[in-house]
Amino acid sequence: MINNTVDIVSYTRDELKALFQEIGEPAYRTDQLFSWIHQKRVSSFDEMTNLPEKTRAWLRENTVYERPAVVRKQVSSDGTEKYLLGFSDGNCVETVAMEYEHGVSLCISTQVGCRMGCAFCASTVNGLVRSLTASEMLMEVYESERQKGKRIDSVVLMGIGEPLDNMESVVRFYDLVTDERGYGMKNRSVTLSTCGIAPKIYELADMKKQLTLSLSLHSAFSDKRSKIMPVNLRYPLPEVLEACKYYVEKTGRRITFEYTVIHGTNDLDEDVNELAKIAGMMQSHVNVIPVNSAGRGDFEATRKDAEVFASKLIKKGVNATVRRTLGNDISAACGQLRRETQQL
Ligand code: SAH
């Protein structure tokens, strides 16, 4: 039913077609509108010059088409840019643009806050406020491109929030951002990172999307993992790993294991051995990162700790790398800027 809250940016081309049919607009206008929103990315309906004024007036009256406000912007000495984006209800999320040799990678948020409760993560401190809509996630991409002045080549869903706790909107975002008549991002250039909600991993696998799945592992022992990631009490590691194996089999894509080294806690030799076993269970790659202690709690690790841990894994034949840390001087680890701003 049409009302004045139609979230037009979240509409797929098929849905727009149905909507236009309902209001008696010719079908070809669907492609025009879709292109204005997702390819030309104009700021208002007024700029959609090949749509008749009557159509634009209808859109103005019945739909929402809003850009987020850039509440704060930080630029790191290494070129990383971080934006605190504000939506019309006053909520803010963080988006980080990082430059690599192969282009700009954007880390986007999927929720305002998070209810997963990981012990080291700043995003979860005050719990979940709400999930983002697909259009808000798209706007993170479009607004970041505008700010950065460069095309966004890839997206990682590693900002604030748990993507699989907002699966419907995340999948809708994925379908829209990869639509070749829209932004046209490559299917494989979107990475979804999850703390491990097993049933949702199965669901995602069955959709057979080409997105890259990344599991935040952080410990290869289920009991140890439960201590830092409460989600593991609900979906214990063996169950999550079964789901990951299913994902690899179903999609033919290798999986990434994110491993945040917390010195003295999860980087012992027993951790190396157990992690090597897990990595051997399926086609995978281990991404090692030193924990960012500005997150919360007294968790610490140096880059050297992460390198030592990764080299031990490599010796065991594991495909492991240490992730480059970008934006250290602008507290680019997820959730930090939003938290800082809330505390001002
Ligand atoms: N909820 C999803 C995605 C957001 S978190 C997930 O859990 O994967 C993105 C990544 O940042 C996760 O691997 C998370 O464990 C990691 N992370 C969170 N806080 C961190 C910190 N203080 N230092 C290093 N990595 C952190």
Boltz pocket constraint, residues with backbone or C-beta under 6 A from the ligand:
constraints:
  - pocket:
      binder: B
      contacts: [[A, 116], [A, 118], [A, 120], [A, 121], [A, 122], [A, 157], [A, 158], [A, 159], [A, 160], [A, 161], [A, 162], [A, 163], [A, 193], [A, 194], [A, 195], [A, 214], [A, 215], [A, 216], [A, 258], [A, 260], [A, 289], [A, 290], [A, 291], [A, 292], [A, 293], [A, 294], [A, 295], [A, 296], [A, 333], [A, 334]]
      max_distance: 6.0
